[in-house]
Amino acid sequence: MWEFYVGKNHAEPIAIPASKSAVSGNHIKITVSDDKKTWILEDLNSTNGTYIRDDEGNFRQVYKCYITEKTIIR
């Protein structure tokens, strides 16, 4: 299993510039299964929340959900 963190406090693998105020220091964690078939996004109690686009094109807030390579995250 691999874990990736996204936020202003993390430089690898995705760097978020400190000037991006909508992104928390520890914003999300993405966990990938060993077989790379299951990806889970988890909001880390970020200040502004984490949103994914649904099938109708609307963004909805999520706290923990499965994602795919087609998932659009905001």
RACORZI-V244940 format. One record per backbone hydrogen bond with DSSP energy under -1.0 kcal/mol. NH is the residue of the N-H (numbers start at 0). CO is the residue of the C=O. Records with the same first field share a line. If there is no record, write none. Layout:
NH = CO + CO
This chain:
1 = 31
3 = 29
5 = 27
7 = 23
8 = 24
9 = 6
19 = 16
20 = 18
22 = 19
26 = 5
27 = 5
28 = 41
29 = 3
30 = 39
31 = 1
32 = 37
35 = 32
39 = 30
40 = 64
41 = 28
42 = 62
43 = 26
51 = 59
52 = 71
53 = 57
56 = 53
59 = 51
61 = 49
64 = 40
66 = 38
70 = 67
73 = 50
